[in-house]
Amino acid sequence: MPRSEAKRRADNKYNLAHYTVLGCKMKITEAEEFKTACKDSGTTPNAVFRKAIENFMKNFNSGVKDV
């Protein structure tokens, strides 16, 4: 069942207040290769980014500053 217009607006309002988008510049060929590798591995670029950020922050917060 599709979301109602009110639910969509409420979700958008919440997301705007609580989330942000991070990005990086890459060569188009590298980005396409990365997307393909993610798909072939059964994951998504977003999942890879989130895991990398999680690992980085875990190391950073435990005192490992050189990454």
C-alpha positions as CSV (number, residue, x, y, z in Angstrom):
1,M,0.0,0.0,0.0
2,P,1.5,3.4,-1.0
3,R,2.2,6.0,1.6
4,S,-0.4,8.7,2.0
5,E,0.6,12.3,1.1
6,A,0.5,13.3,4.8
7,K,2.8,10.4,5.7
8,R,5.2,11.3,2.9
9,R,5.3,15.0,4.1
10,A,5.8,13.8,7.7
11,D,8.7,11.5,6.7
12,N,10.3,14.3,4.6
13,K,10.1,16.7,7.5
14,Y,11.7,14.2,9.9
15,N,14.4,13.3,7.4
16,L,15.2,17.0,6.8
17,A,15.6,17.6,10.5
18,H,17.6,14.5,11.4
19,Y,19.7,13.4,8.3
20,T,22.2,14.9,6.0
21,V,23.9,13.7,2.8
22,L,27.6,13.2,2.4
23,G,29.3,13.0,-0.9
24,C,32.6,12.8,-2.6
25,K,34.0,13.6,-6.1
26,M,35.2,10.7,-8.1
27,K,36.1,10.0,-11.7
28,I,33.0,8.7,-13.5
29,T,34.8,5.5,-14.5
30,E,35.9,4.8,-10.9
31,A,32.4,5.5,-9.6
32,E,30.8,3.1,-12.1
33,E,33.4,0.5,-11.3
34,F,32.6,0.9,-7.5
35,K,28.9,0.7,-8.1
36,T,29.3,-2.5,-10.1
37,A,31.6,-4.0,-7.5
38,C,29.0,-3.2,-4.8
39,K,26.2,-4.7,-6.8
40,D,28.3,-7.8,-7.6
41,S,29.0,-8.1,-3.9
42,G,25.4,-7.9,-3.0
43,T,25.6,-4.6,-1.2
44,T,25.1,-0.9,-2.0
45,P,27.5,2.1,-2.1
46,N,25.6,3.6,0.8
47,A,26.1,0.5,2.9
48,V,29.8,0.5,2.1
49,F,30.1,4.2,3.0
50,R,28.2,3.7,6.3
51,K,30.4,0.8,7.3
52,A,33.5,2.7,6.5
53,I,32.4,5.7,8.5
54,E,31.4,3.5,11.4
55,N,34.9,1.8,11.4
56,F,36.6,5.2,11.1
57,M,34.7,6.7,14.0
58,K,35.3,3.6,16.1
59,N,39.1,3.9,15.5
60,F,39.1,7.7,15.9
61,N,37.1,7.5,19.2
62,S,39.4,4.8,20.6
63,G,42.5,7.0,20.0
64,V,43.6,5.8,16.6
65,K,44.2,9.1,14.8
66,D,46.2,7.9,11.8
67,V,43.8,6.3,9.3
